[in-house]
Amino acid sequence: MNPHRMCWGFAVNMQFAFVTAITLLISLLLWKGKKNILWMPANVLLFLYTIWMTITTIFAFDPIAAWTLWDRMWRIQLITFITMIVMITPININRLVWVVSLSLGFYGIKGGIFTVLTGGGQKVWGPDGSFIGGNNEIGLALCMTVPLLRYLSLLETKVYVKQGLMVAMILTLITILGTQSRGALIGMISMIIFLIFKSRQKVLLTILMLIAIPIIIAFMPESWHERMSTIKEYKADGSALGRINAWGAAINIALNHLTGGGFKGLPIPWVFEQYASNPLDIHDAHSIYFQVLAEHGFIGLGFFLAIAFSSWRLASSLMELTKNKIDLQWIYDLSSMIQVSFIGYWSAGSFLGLADFDLYYCLISILVGCKTYLVQYEKNPQVLLDSINSEHIGGNDFVKPIVKKVI
C-alpha cells in the first residue's frame, strides 16, 4: 500500500517496511510453530530463479544499478518464503487476503471517486516512489485486486459487507480505466472475461458487467477514447514503436549473453547502440517477459515462465482436490480467483515492466500456504477444529460456521 507516501515531512522516506521486517524476523524466531516449507514445483523453481538472478547480477551491464535492484529482489523473496512458512491456516491466509485487498482496494475506491469527479479527464496515479507509483503500474495492480475483492465477497456472510465489496469492485474498475493505461485496459478485459468464466454466479456477474462496463466506458472523455484507439494503430504510435525496438534489443541481448544484461539491462544507451535496430530510440522493456529476457537471458525467462505454469497448475490442483467439499470451499474459491489475478498480471504485464512485483509472488505464496494446509487436513481432518481452537485464532467467525455445518 505504501501509505507513508501520502504523508509529508520525515514520514515520506521513513523506512517503515524495514522496521516491520525486523519485527517480523524477531517474532518468527520467537514463534513456537514449525518453521518448515512444503516444497513443490512452484516454490522450488522460485528458489532456483532467485539464485539465477543473483548469478546474472554478477555479470550485469550496470553493476551499481543491478546490485541495488538485487538488494530489493532478495528481500522480496525472503518475505515471500517466510509467508509460505507462516500463512498456513485458514484464518491467517484469509487475513492476508483481506490486508492485500484493502491496501490496494483503497486506491481503487479513491481513484474511482476521483475519476467520476473529474469526468475521467485526469490520469489516476499510485503512491509516488513505489512499485505502483505510475499510472500503468497501479492499473496492473488493481487488475490483480478485483478478483481478490470478488473472493472476499463470496466468503462474506454479512449482506452490507458483500455490497460494500461489490461497490469497491466497480469503483476499482473505474479506476483502471481512469489510469488511461492501455496495458491495464487489456489486462482488465482479460481479467473480466476470466472472472466471469470462473465465477459461481456467471449469469449474475455477466449481467452486472454488461450493464456497468458500457456505462463506464461511455462516461470516459474523448481524450481517453483517442488514447485507447492507438492500441490497434500501434504503427503510428511512437511509444508502441519504442517498445518494439526495446523488445528487439532484449532478444539480441539474450542471444549474445547467457546471463542477459542483469537488472536494469535496459535502457542503457550503449546497449541500444549495439543491440537495437534503432539505437536512438531508448526505452524500457515495458513487458514482464522481455524485461526478464533482457535482464536474465533465456534461462531466466524459462524460470519465469515455468514458475507461472507451475503456479497455475498448483491452483488447478487445489481446485480439483477441494471441489464439492463444503469445508474446503474457501480454498476452491481462493485458488480460482488467484488464477484470475494471474490472468490480469500476465496480460497487462505483456506491456508493463513489473516482473519483480511483490504482489505476484505473494499470491504464489498464498497458494503454497493453501496446499500446506490441505496436506495437513488430508492427514487429519481434526486439524480444522484444532486450528479454530488454537490461541492465535481465537473466536473468529470465518471457519466456525463451516465446521458446524460439516459436523
Residue, then its C-alpha position, 0 to 999 in steps of 0.5 A: m500500500n505504501p501509505h507513508r507516501m501520502c504523508w509529508g515531512f520525515a514520514v515520506n522516506m521513513q523506512f517503515a517496511f524495514v522496521t516491520a521486517i525486523t519485527l517480523l524476523i524477531s517474532l518468527l524466531l520467537w514463534k513456537g510453530k514449525k518453521n518448515i516449507l512444503w516444497m513443490p514445483a512452484n516454490v522450488l523453481l522460485f528458489l532456483y530463479t532467485i539464485w539465477m538472478t543473483i548469478t546474472t547480477i554478477f555479470a550485469f551491464d550496470p553493476i551499481a544499478a543491478w546490485t541495488l535492484w538485487d538488494r530489493m529482489w532478495r528481500i522480496q523473496l525472503i518475505t515471500f518464503i517466510t509467508m509460505i512458512v507462516m500463512i498456513t491456516p485458514i484464518n491467517i491466509n484469509r487475513l492476508v487476503w483481506v490486508v492485500s485487498l484493502s491496501l490496494g482496494f483503497y486506491g481503487i475506491k479513491g481513484g474511482i471517486f476521483t475519476v467520476l469527479t473529474g469526468g475521467g479527464q485526469k490520469v489516476w496515479g499510485p503512491d509516488g516512489s513505489f512499485i505502483g507509483g505510475n499510472n500503468e503500474i497501479g492499473l496492473a495492480l488493481c487488475m490483480t485486486v478485483p478478483l481478490l475483492r470478488y473472493l472476499s465477497l463470496l466468503e462474506t456472510k454479512v449482506y452490507v459487507k458483500q455490497g460494500l465489496m461489490v461497490a469497491m469492485i466497480l469503483t476499482l474498475i473505474t479506476i483502471l480505466g481512469t489510469q488511461s493505461r492501455g496495458a491495464l485496459i487489456g489486462m482488465i478485459s482479460m481479467i473480466i472475461f476470466l472472472i466471469f468464466k470462473s465465477r459461481q454466479k456467471v449469469l449474475l456477474t455477466i449481467l452486472m458487467l454488461i450493464a456497468i462496463p458500457i456505462i463506464i466506458a461511455f462516461m470516459p472523455e474523448s481524450w481517453h477514447e483517442r488514447m485507447s484507439t492507438i492500441k490497434e494503430y500501434k504503427a503510428d504510435g511512437s511509444a508502441l514503436g519504442r517498445i518494439n525496438a526495446w523488445g528487439a534489443a532484449i532478444n539480441i541481448a539474450l542471444n549474445h549473453l547467457t546471463g542477459g544484461g542483469f537488472k536494469g539491462l535496459p535502457i542503457p544507451w550503449v546497449f541500444e547502440q549495439y543491440a537495437s535496430n534503432p539505437l536512438d530510440i531508448h526505452d524500457a522493456h515495458s513487458i514482464y517477459f522481455q524485461v526478464l529476457a533482457e535482464h536474465g537471458f533465456i534461462g531466466l525467462g524459462f524460470f519465469l515462465a515455468i514458475a507461472f505454469s507451475s503456479w497455475r497448475l498448483a491452483s488447478s490442483l487445489m481446485e480439483l482436490t477441494k471441489n464439492k467439499i463444503d469445508l474446503q470451499w474457501i480454498y476452491d474459491l481462493s485458488s480460482m480467483i488467484q488464477v484470475s489475478f494471474i490472468g490480469y498480471w500476465s496480460a497487462g504485464s505483456f506491456l508493463g515492466l513489473a516482473d519483480f512485483d511483490l504482489y505476484y509472488c505473494l499470491i504464489s505464496i498464498l497458494v503454497g500456504c493453501k496446499t500446506y494446509l490441505v496436506q495437513y487436513e488430508k492427514n487429519p481432518q481434526v486439524l480444522l477444529d484444532s486450528i479454530n481452537s488454537e490461541h492465535i485464532g481465537g473466536n473468529d467467525f470465518v471457519k466456525p460456521i463451516v465446521k458446524k455445518v460439516i459436523 
